[in-house]
Amino acid sequence: MSEDKNDQLRPSKMRGVAFPKAKYGVMLAIILIIVVNFVYYKESIFSFFK
């Protein structure tokens, strides 16, 4: 019983750190990919609409 309890604990230095939910990390990664691609390919995007 105590073995299962110890597996779920985080390391002592990480216990005070608040981790965001995984879905927020996925949303942030998608937004960053879109923004970076827009910056790199801005000229080709605008030339496509002309």
PDBQT receptor file of N, H, CA, C and O in Angstrom, charges set to zero:
ATOM      1  N   MET A   1       0.825  -1.200   0.000  1.00  0.00    +0.000 N 
ATOM      2  CA  MET A   1       0.000   0.000   0.000  1.00  0.00    +0.000 C 
ATOM      3  C   MET A   1       0.871   1.266   0.000  1.00  0.00    +0.000 C 
ATOM      4  O   MET A   1       0.623   2.198  -0.765  1.00  0.00    +0.000 OA
ATOM      5  N   SER A   2       1.877   1.287   0.853  1.00  0.00    +0.000 N 
ATOM      6  H   SER A   2       2.079   0.530   1.475  1.00  0.00    +0.000 HD
ATOM      7  CA  SER A   2       2.717   2.482   0.926  1.00  0.00    +0.000 C 
ATOM      8  C   SER A   2       3.558   2.651  -0.332  1.00  0.00    +0.000 C 
ATOM      9  O   SER A   2       3.941   3.772  -0.666  1.00  0.00    +0.000 OA
ATOM     10  N   GLU A   3       3.856   1.554  -1.042  1.00  0.00    +0.000 N 
ATOM     11  H   GLU A   3       3.544   0.643  -0.771  1.00  0.00    +0.000 HD
ATOM     12  CA  GLU A   3       4.614   1.642  -2.286  1.00  0.00    +0.000 C 
ATOM     13  C   GLU A   3       3.840   2.451  -3.334  1.00  0.00    +0.000 C 
ATOM     14  O   GLU A   3       4.426   3.283  -4.026  1.00  0.00    +0.000 OA
ATOM     15  N   ASP A   4       2.547   2.215  -3.454  1.00  0.00    +0.000 N 
ATOM     16  H   ASP A   4       2.070   1.539  -2.891  1.00  0.00    +0.000 HD
ATOM     17  CA  ASP A   4       1.720   2.950  -4.411  1.00  0.00    +0.000 C 
ATOM     18  C   ASP A   4       1.666   4.428  -4.060  1.00  0.00    +0.000 C 
ATOM     19  O   ASP A   4       1.654   5.280  -4.948  1.00  0.00    +0.000 OA
ATOM     20  N   LYS A   5       1.633   4.733  -2.779  1.00  0.00    +0.000 N 
ATOM     21  H   LYS A   5       1.643   4.041  -2.057  1.00  0.00    +0.000 HD
ATOM     22  CA  LYS A   5       1.560   6.122  -2.347  1.00  0.00    +0.000 C 
ATOM     23  C   LYS A   5       2.834   6.877  -2.713  1.00  0.00    +0.000 C 
ATOM     24  O   LYS A   5       2.767   8.030  -3.138  1.00  0.00    +0.000 OA
ATOM     25  N   ASN A   6       3.972   6.252  -2.555  1.00  0.00    +0.000 N 
ATOM     26  H   ASN A   6       4.027   5.315  -2.210  1.00  0.00    +0.000 HD
ATOM     27  CA  ASN A   6       5.249   6.909  -2.841  1.00  0.00    +0.000 C 
ATOM     28  C   ASN A   6       5.442   7.137  -4.334  1.00  0.00    +0.000 C 
ATOM     29  O   ASN A   6       6.118   8.094  -4.713  1.00  0.00    +0.000 OA
ATOM     30  N   ASP A   7       4.876   6.299  -5.193  1.00  0.00    +0.000 N 
ATOM     31  H   ASP A   7       4.327   5.522  -4.885  1.00  0.00    +0.000 HD
ATOM     32  CA  ASP A   7       5.024   6.462  -6.631  1.00  0.00    +0.000 C 
ATOM     33  C   ASP A   7       4.323   7.718  -7.137  1.00  0.00    +0.000 C 
ATOM     34  O   ASP A   7       4.742   8.291  -8.143  1.00  0.00    +0.000 OA
ATOM     35  N   GLN A   8       3.278   8.150  -6.466  1.00  0.00    +0.000 N 
ATOM     36  H   GLN A   8       2.939   7.685  -5.649  1.00  0.00    +0.000 HD
ATOM     37  CA  GLN A   8       2.497   9.281  -6.936  1.00  0.00    +0.000 C 
ATOM     38  C   GLN A   8       3.078  10.621  -6.489  1.00  0.00    +0.000 C 
ATOM     39  O   GLN A   8       2.681  11.659  -7.018  1.00  0.00    +0.000 OA
ATOM     40  N   LEU A   9       3.995  10.630  -5.542  1.00  0.00    +0.000 N 
ATOM     41  H   LEU A   9       4.318   9.786  -5.112  1.00  0.00    +0.000 HD
ATOM     42  CA  LEU A   9       4.561  11.884  -5.052  1.00  0.00    +0.000 C 
ATOM     43  C   LEU A   9       5.602  12.414  -6.025  1.00  0.00    +0.000 C 
ATOM     44  O   LEU A   9       6.352  11.651  -6.635  1.00  0.00    +0.000 OA
ATOM     45  N   ARG A  10       5.634  13.728  -6.157  1.00  0.00    +0.000 N 
ATOM     46  H   ARG A  10       5.025  14.347  -5.661  1.00  0.00    +0.000 HD
ATOM     47  CA  ARG A  10       6.659  14.378  -6.976  1.00  0.00    +0.000 C 
ATOM     48  C   ARG A  10       7.927  14.535  -6.144  1.00  0.00    +0.000 C 
ATOM     49  O   ARG A  10       7.878  14.439  -4.918  1.00  0.00    +0.000 OA
ATOM     50  N   PRO A  11       9.054  14.774  -6.793  1.00  0.00    +0.000 N 
ATOM     51  CA  PRO A  11      10.290  15.035  -6.028  1.00  0.00    +0.000 C 
ATOM     52  C   PRO A  11      10.121  16.229  -5.099  1.00  0.00    +0.000 C 
ATOM     53  O   PRO A  11       9.315  17.120  -5.365  1.00  0.00    +0.000 OA
ATOM     54  N   SER A  12      10.872  16.245  -4.020  1.00  0.00    +0.000 N 
ATOM     55  H   SER A  12      11.526  15.521  -3.803  1.00  0.00    +0.000 HD
ATOM     56  CA  SER A  12      10.666  17.250  -2.967  1.00  0.00    +0.000 C 
ATOM     57  C   SER A  12      10.840  18.682  -3.461  1.00  0.00    +0.000 C 
ATOM     58  O   SER A  12      10.134  19.573  -2.989  1.00  0.00    +0.000 OA
ATOM     59  N   LYS A  13      11.753  18.931  -4.393  1.00  0.00    +0.000 N 
ATOM     60  H   LYS A  13      12.327  18.207  -4.776  1.00  0.00    +0.000 HD
ATOM     61  CA  LYS A  13      11.965  20.300  -4.879  1.00  0.00    +0.000 C 
ATOM     62  C   LYS A  13      10.875  20.743  -5.846  1.00  0.00    +0.000 C 
ATOM     63  O   LYS A  13      10.742  21.937  -6.115  1.00  0.00    +0.000 OA
ATOM     64  N   MET A  14      10.094  19.806  -6.374  1.00  0.00    +0.000 N 
ATOM     65  H   MET A  14      10.202  18.836  -6.156  1.00  0.00    +0.000 HD
ATOM     66  CA  MET A  14       9.052  20.150  -7.352  1.00  0.00    +0.000 C 
ATOM     67  C   MET A  14       7.672  20.209  -6.725  1.00  0.00    +0.000 C 
ATOM     68  O   MET A  14       6.702  20.523  -7.415  1.00  0.00    +0.000 OA
ATOM     69  N   ARG A  15       7.556  19.918  -5.441  1.00  0.00    +0.000 N 
ATOM     70  H   ARG A  15       8.344  19.662  -4.881  1.00  0.00    +0.000 HD
ATOM     71  CA  ARG A  15       6.229  19.876  -4.820  1.00  0.00    +0.000 C 
ATOM     72  C   ARG A  15       5.576  21.248  -4.732  1.00  0.00    +0.000 C 
ATOM     73  O   ARG A  15       4.350  21.345  -4.783  1.00  0.00    +0.000 OA
ATOM     74  N   GLY A  16       6.359  22.304  -4.602  1.00  0.00    +0.000 N 
ATOM     75  H   GLY A  16       7.355  22.225  -4.561  1.00  0.00    +0.000 HD
ATOM     76  CA  GLY A  16       5.802  23.643  -4.486  1.00  0.00    +0.000 C 
ATOM     77  C   GLY A  16       5.504  24.296  -5.818  1.00  0.00    +0.000 C 
ATOM     78  O   GLY A  16       4.927  25.383  -5.851  1.00  0.00    +0.000 OA
ATOM     79  N   VAL A  17       5.886  23.656  -6.929  1.00  0.00    +0.000 N 
ATOM     80  H   VAL A  17       6.355  22.773  -6.902  1.00  0.00    +0.000 HD
ATOM     81  CA  VAL A  17       5.694  24.240  -8.253  1.00  0.00    +0.000 C 
ATOM     82  C   VAL A  17       4.305  23.891  -8.761  1.00  0.00    +0.000 C 
ATOM     83  O   VAL A  17       3.917  22.723  -8.757  1.00  0.00    +0.000 OA
ATOM     84  N   ALA A  18       3.565  24.877  -9.191  1.00  0.00    +0.000 N 
ATOM     85  H   ALA A  18       3.880  25.826  -9.194  1.00  0.00    +0.000 HD
ATOM     86  CA  ALA A  18       2.222  24.640  -9.735  1.00  0.00    +0.000 C 
ATOM     87  C   ALA A  18       2.339  24.403 -11.235  1.00  0.00    +0.000 C 
ATOM     88  O   ALA A  18       2.735  25.307 -11.971  1.00  0.00    +0.000 OA
ATOM     89  N   PHE A  19       2.004  23.213 -11.695  1.00  0.00    +0.000 N 
ATOM     90  H   PHE A  19       1.683  22.479 -11.097  1.00  0.00    +0.000 HD
ATOM     91  CA  PHE A  19       2.074  22.883 -13.113  1.00  0.00    +0.000 C 
ATOM     92  C   PHE A  19       0.740  23.185 -13.780  1.00  0.00    +0.000 C 
ATOM     93  O   PHE A  19      -0.308  22.843 -13.230  1.00  0.00    +0.000 OA
ATOM     94  N   PRO A  20       0.751  23.817 -14.952  1.00  0.00    +0.000 N 
ATOM     95  CA  PRO A  20      -0.503  24.068 -15.663  1.00  0.00    +0.000 C 
ATOM     96  C   PRO A  20      -1.062  22.762 -16.230  1.00  0.00    +0.000 C 
ATOM     97  O   PRO A  20      -0.341  21.773 -16.359  1.00  0.00    +0.000 OA
ATOM     98  N   LYS A  21      -2.322  22.768 -16.559  1.00  0.00    +0.000 N 
ATOM     99  H   LYS A  21      -2.908  23.572 -16.455  1.00  0.00    +0.000 HD
ATOM    100  CA  LYS A  21      -2.945  21.601 -17.161  1.00  0.00    +0.000 C 
ATOM    101  C   LYS A  21      -2.362  21.355 -18.547  1.00  0.00    +0.000 C 
ATOM    102  O   LYS A  21      -1.898  22.288 -19.203  1.00  0.00    +0.000 OA
ATOM    103  N   ALA A  22      -2.383  20.124 -18.987  1.00  0.00    +0.000 N 
ATOM    104  H   ALA A  22      -2.760  19.366 -18.454  1.00  0.00    +0.000 HD
ATOM    105  CA  ALA A  22      -1.778  19.752 -20.268  1.00  0.00    +0.000 C 
ATOM    106  C   ALA A  22      -2.501  20.405 -21.439  1.00  0.00    +0.000 C 
ATOM    107  O   ALA A  22      -1.872  20.735 -22.444  1.00  0.00    +0.000 OA
ATOM    108  N   LYS A  23      -3.823  20.596 -21.322  1.00  0.00    +0.000 N 
ATOM    109  H   LYS A  23      -4.334  20.328 -20.506  1.00  0.00    +0.000 HD
ATOM    110  CA  LYS A  23      -4.557  21.172 -22.451  1.00  0.00    +0.000 C 
ATOM    111  C   LYS A  23      -4.126  22.617 -22.718  1.00  0.00    +0.000 C 
ATOM    112  O   LYS A  23      -4.156  23.066 -23.864  1.00  0.00    +0.000 OA
ATOM    113  N   TYR A  24      -3.726  23.349 -21.671  1.00  0.00    +0.000 N 
ATOM    114  H   TYR A  24      -3.702  22.984 -20.740  1.00  0.00    +0.000 HD
ATOM    115  CA  TYR A  24      -3.249  24.713 -21.872  1.00  0.00    +0.000 C 
ATOM    116  C   TYR A  24      -1.903  24.710 -22.579  1.00  0.00    +0.000 C 
ATOM    117  O   TYR A  24      -1.628  25.604 -23.380  1.00  0.00    +0.000 OA
ATOM    118  N   GLY A  25      -1.067  23.733 -22.303  1.00  0.00    +0.000 N 
ATOM    119  H   GLY A  25      -1.291  23.007 -21.652  1.00  0.00    +0.000 HD
ATOM    120  CA  GLY A  25       0.204  23.613 -22.985  1.00  0.00    +0.000 C 
ATOM    121  C   GLY A  25       0.029  23.304 -24.454  1.00  0.00    +0.000 C 
ATOM    122  O   GLY A  25       0.762  23.825 -25.294  1.00  0.00    +0.000 OA
ATOM    123  N   VAL A  26      -0.942  22.454 -24.770  1.00  0.00    +0.000 N 
ATOM    124  H   VAL A  26      -1.538  22.030 -24.086  1.00  0.00    +0.000 HD
ATOM    125  CA  VAL A  26      -1.220  22.118 -26.171  1.00  0.00    +0.000 C 
ATOM    126  C   VAL A  26      -1.733  23.345 -26.909  1.00  0.00    +0.000 C 
ATOM    127  O   VAL A  26      -1.313  23.612 -28.035  1.00  0.00    +0.000 OA
ATOM    128  N   MET A  27      -2.640  24.095 -26.286  1.00  0.00    +0.000 N 
ATOM    129  H   MET A  27      -2.981  23.878 -25.371  1.00  0.00    +0.000 HD
ATOM    130  CA  MET A  27      -3.166  25.311 -26.919  1.00  0.00    +0.000 C 
ATOM    131  C   MET A  27      -2.047  26.336 -27.139  1.00  0.00    +0.000 C 
ATOM    132  O   MET A  27      -1.983  26.967 -28.193  1.00  0.00    +0.000 OA
ATOM    133  N   LEU A  28      -1.182  26.498 -26.160  1.00  0.00    +0.000 N 
ATOM    134  H   LEU A  28      -1.235  25.985 -25.303  1.00  0.00    +0.000 HD
ATOM    135  CA  LEU A  28      -0.075  27.443 -26.282  1.00  0.00    +0.000 C 
ATOM    136  C   LEU A  28       0.867  27.025 -27.400  1.00  0.00    +0.000 C 
ATOM    137  O   LEU A  28       1.338  27.874 -28.157  1.00  0.00    +0.000 OA
ATOM    138  N   ALA A  29       1.150  25.731 -27.517  1.00  0.00    +0.000 N 
ATOM    139  H   ALA A  29       0.768  25.042 -26.901  1.00  0.00    +0.000 HD
ATOM    140  CA  ALA A  29       2.034  25.247 -28.579  1.00  0.00    +0.000 C 
ATOM    141  C   ALA A  29       1.426  25.496 -29.952  1.00  0.00    +0.000 C 
ATOM    142  O   ALA A  29       2.135  25.907 -30.871  1.00  0.00    +0.000 OA
ATOM    143  N   ILE A  30       0.130  25.257 -30.109  1.00  0.00    +0.000 N 
ATOM    144  H   ILE A  30      -0.445  24.923 -29.363  1.00  0.00    +0.000 HD
ATOM    145  CA  ILE A  30      -0.532  25.481 -31.405  1.00  0.00    +0.000 C 
ATOM    146  C   ILE A  30      -0.508  26.959 -31.762  1.00  0.00    +0.000 C 
ATOM    147  O   ILE A  30      -0.231  27.318 -32.907  1.00  0.00    +0.000 OA
ATOM    148  N   ILE A  31      -0.799  27.821 -30.789  1.00  0.00    +0.000 N 
ATOM    149  H   ILE A  31      -1.024  27.529 -29.860  1.00  0.00    +0.000 HD
ATOM    150  CA  ILE A  31      -0.794  29.266 -31.047  1.00  0.00    +0.000 C 
ATOM    151  C   ILE A  31       0.609  29.734 -31.428  1.00  0.00    +0.000 C 
ATOM    152  O   ILE A  31       0.766  30.539 -32.345  1.00  0.00    +0.000 OA
ATOM    153  N   LEU A  32       1.625  29.235 -30.730  1.00  0.00    +0.000 N 
ATOM    154  H   LEU A  32       1.497  28.580 -29.984  1.00  0.00    +0.000 HD
ATOM    155  CA  LEU A  32       2.997  29.622 -31.062  1.00  0.00    +0.000 C 
ATOM    156  C   LEU A  32       3.392  29.161 -32.458  1.00  0.00    +0.000 C 
ATOM    157  O   LEU A  32       4.062  29.899 -33.180  1.00  0.00    +0.000 OA
ATOM    158  N   ILE A  33       2.994  27.960 -32.849  1.00  0.00    +0.000 N 
ATOM    159  H   ILE A  33       2.450  27.361 -32.262  1.00  0.00    +0.000 HD
ATOM    160  CA  ILE A  33       3.302  27.464 -34.193  1.00  0.00    +0.000 C 
ATOM    161  C   ILE A  33       2.646  28.343 -35.250  1.00  0.00    +0.000 C 
ATOM    162  O   ILE A  33       3.272  28.668 -36.258  1.00  0.00    +0.000 OA
ATOM    163  N   ILE A  34       1.397  28.731 -35.032  1.00  0.00    +0.000 N 
ATOM    164  H   ILE A  34       0.888  28.468 -34.213  1.00  0.00    +0.000 HD
ATOM    165  CA  ILE A  34       0.687  29.575 -35.996  1.00  0.00    +0.000 C 
ATOM    166  C   ILE A  34       1.349  30.942 -36.096  1.00  0.00    +0.000 C 
ATOM    167  O   ILE A  34       1.542  31.457 -37.198  1.00  0.00    +0.000 OA
ATOM    168  N   VAL A  35       1.700  31.537 -34.959  1.00  0.00    +0.000 N 
ATOM    169  H   VAL A  35       1.543  31.119 -34.064  1.00  0.00    +0.000 HD
ATOM    170  CA  VAL A  35       2.312  32.867 -34.967  1.00  0.00    +0.000 C 
ATOM    171  C   VAL A  35       3.681  32.834 -35.647  1.00  0.00    +0.000 C 
ATOM    172  O   VAL A  35       3.991  33.713 -36.451  1.00  0.00    +0.000 OA
ATOM    173  N   VAL A  36       4.490  31.845 -35.337  1.00  0.00    +0.000 N 
ATOM    174  H   VAL A  36       4.238  31.131 -34.684  1.00  0.00    +0.000 HD
ATOM    175  CA  VAL A  36       5.824  31.756 -35.940  1.00  0.00    +0.000 C 
ATOM    176  C   VAL A  36       5.719  31.532 -37.441  1.00  0.00    +0.000 C 
ATOM    177  O   VAL A  36       6.458  32.149 -38.209  1.00  0.00    +0.000 OA
ATOM    178  N   ASN A  37       4.814  30.661 -37.870  1.00  0.00    +0.000 N 
ATOM    179  H   ASN A  37       4.214  30.160 -37.246  1.00  0.00    +0.000 HD
ATOM    180  CA  ASN A  37       4.630  30.439 -39.302  1.00  0.00    +0.000 C 
ATOM    181  C   ASN A  37       4.128  31.692 -40.001  1.00  0.00    +0.000 C 
ATOM    182  O   ASN A  37       4.529  31.966 -41.132  1.00  0.00    +0.000 OA
ATOM    183  N   PHE A  38       3.265  32.453 -39.357  1.00  0.00    +0.000 N 
ATOM    184  H   PHE A  38       2.939  32.231 -38.439  1.00  0.00    +0.000 HD
ATOM    185  CA  PHE A  38       2.770  33.690 -39.956  1.00  0.00    +0.000 C 
ATOM    186  C   PHE A  38       3.902  34.693 -40.135  1.00  0.00    +0.000 C 
ATOM    187  O   PHE A  38       3.977  35.375 -41.156  1.00  0.00    +0.000 OA
ATOM    188  N   VAL A  39       4.781  34.781 -39.143  1.00  0.00    +0.000 N 
ATOM    189  H   VAL A  39       4.720  34.226 -38.313  1.00  0.00    +0.000 HD
ATOM    190  CA  VAL A  39       5.903  35.717 -39.239  1.00  0.00    +0.000 C 
ATOM    191  C   VAL A  39       6.848  35.304 -40.361  1.00  0.00    +0.000 C 
ATOM    192  O   VAL A  39       7.294  36.150 -41.136  1.00  0.00    +0.000 OA
ATOM    193  N   TYR A  40       7.157  34.018 -40.458  1.00  0.00    +0.000 N 
ATOM    194  H   TYR A  40       6.795  33.331 -39.829  1.00  0.00    +0.000 HD
ATOM    195  CA  TYR A  40       8.087  33.558 -41.487  1.00  0.00    +0.000 C 
ATOM    196  C   TYR A  40       7.499  33.640 -42.895  1.00  0.00    +0.000 C 
ATOM    197  O   TYR A  40       8.205  33.996 -43.838  1.00  0.00    +0.000 OA
ATOM    198  N   TYR A  41       6.226  33.317 -43.044  1.00  0.00    +0.000 N 
ATOM    199  H   TYR A  41       5.652  33.027 -42.277  1.00  0.00    +0.000 HD
ATOM    200  CA  TYR A  41       5.619  33.226 -44.369  1.00  0.00    +0.000 C 
ATOM    201  C   TYR A  41       4.646  34.366 -44.653  1.00  0.00    +0.000 C 
ATOM    202  O   TYR A  41       3.731  34.212 -45.462  1.00  0.00    +0.000 OA
ATOM    203  N   LYS A  42       4.838  35.511 -43.991  1.00  0.00    +0.000 N 
ATOM    204  H   LYS A  42       5.581  35.636 -43.334  1.00  0.00    +0.000 HD
ATOM    205  CA  LYS A  42       3.929  36.645 -44.143  1.00  0.00    +0.000 C 
ATOM    206  C   LYS A  42       3.863  37.127 -45.591  1.00  0.00    +0.000 C 
ATOM    207  O   LYS A  42       2.777  37.388 -46.107  1.00  0.00    +0.000 OA
ATOM    208  N   GLU A  43       4.999  37.246 -46.237  1.00  0.00    +0.000 N 
ATOM    209  H   GLU A  43       5.882  37.035 -45.817  1.00  0.00    +0.000 HD
ATOM    210  CA  GLU A  43       5.025  37.760 -47.608  1.00  0.00    +0.000 C 
ATOM    211  C   GLU A  43       4.326  36.811 -48.572  1.00  0.00    +0.000 C 
ATOM    212  O   GLU A  43       3.572  37.255 -49.437  1.00  0.00    +0.000 OA
ATOM    213  N   SER A  44       4.563  35.532 -48.436  1.00  0.00    +0.000 N 
ATOM    214  H   SER A  44       5.177  35.171 -47.733  1.00  0.00    +0.000 HD
ATOM    215  CA  SER A  44       3.925  34.580 -49.355  1.00  0.00    +0.000 C 
ATOM    216  C   SER A  44       2.419  34.475 -49.095  1.00  0.00    +0.000 C 
ATOM    217  O   SER A  44       1.649  34.213 -50.018  1.00  0.00    +0.000 OA
ATOM    218  N   ILE A  45       2.003  34.676 -47.857  1.00  0.00    +0.000 N 
ATOM    219  H   ILE A  45       2.629  34.889 -47.107  1.00  0.00    +0.000 HD
ATOM    220  CA  ILE A  45       0.563  34.658 -47.541  1.00  0.00    +0.000 C 
ATOM    221  C   ILE A  45      -0.114  35.855 -48.200  1.00  0.00    +0.000 C 
ATOM    222  O   ILE A  45      -1.169  35.712 -48.818  1.00  0.00    +0.000 OA
ATOM    223  N   PHE A  46       0.495  37.042 -48.068  1.00  0.00    +0.000 N 
ATOM    224  H   PHE A  46       1.353  37.158 -47.566  1.00  0.00    +0.000 HD
ATOM    225  CA  PHE A  46      -0.107  38.243 -48.644  1.00  0.00    +0.000 C 
ATOM    226  C   PHE A  46      -0.066  38.222 -50.178  1.00  0.00    +0.000 C 
ATOM    227  O   PHE A  46      -0.979  38.728 -50.830  1.00  0.00    +0.000 OA
ATOM    228  N   SER A  47       0.985  37.642 -50.750  1.00  0.00    +0.000 N 
ATOM    229  H   SER A  47       1.727  37.231 -50.220  1.00  0.00    +0.000 HD
ATOM    230  CA  SER A  47       1.061  37.576 -52.208  1.00  0.00    +0.000 C 
ATOM    231  C   SER A  47       0.042  36.579 -52.764  1.00  0.00    +0.000 C 
ATOM    232  O   SER A  47      -0.370  36.696 -53.918  1.00  0.00    +0.000 OA
ATOM    233  N   PHE A  48      -0.360  35.616 -51.967  1.00  0.00    +0.000 N 
ATOM    234  H   PHE A  48      -0.026  35.521 -51.029  1.00  0.00    +0.000 HD
ATOM    235  CA  PHE A  48      -1.372  34.652 -52.408  1.00  0.00    +0.000 C 
ATOM    236  C   PHE A  48      -2.721  35.324 -52.613  1.00  0.00    +0.000 C 
ATOM    237  O   PHE A  48      -3.477  34.924 -53.498  1.00  0.00    +0.000 OA
ATOM    238  N   PHE A  49      -3.041  36.345 -51.806  1.00  0.00    +0.000 N 
ATOM    239  H   PHE A  49      -2.426  36.670 -51.087  1.00  0.00    +0.000 HD
ATOM    240  CA  PHE A  49      -4.335  37.010 -51.919  1.00  0.00    +0.000 C 
ATOM    241  C   PHE A  49      -4.381  38.092 -52.982  1.00  0.00    +0.000 C 
ATOM    242  O   PHE A  49      -5.458  38.613 -53.272  1.00  0.00    +0.000 OA
ATOM    243  N   LYS A  50      -3.248  38.447 -53.570  1.00  0.00    +0.000 N 
ATOM    244  H   LYS A  50      -2.373  38.024 -53.334  1.00  0.00    +0.000 HD
ATOM    245  CA  LYS A  50      -3.241  39.493 -54.596  1.00  0.00    +0.000 C 
ATOM    246  C   LYS A  50      -3.639  38.946 -55.945  1.00  0.00    +0.000 C 
ATOM    247  O   LYS A  50      -3.686  39.690 -56.924  1.00  0.00    +0.000 OA
TER     248      LYS A  50
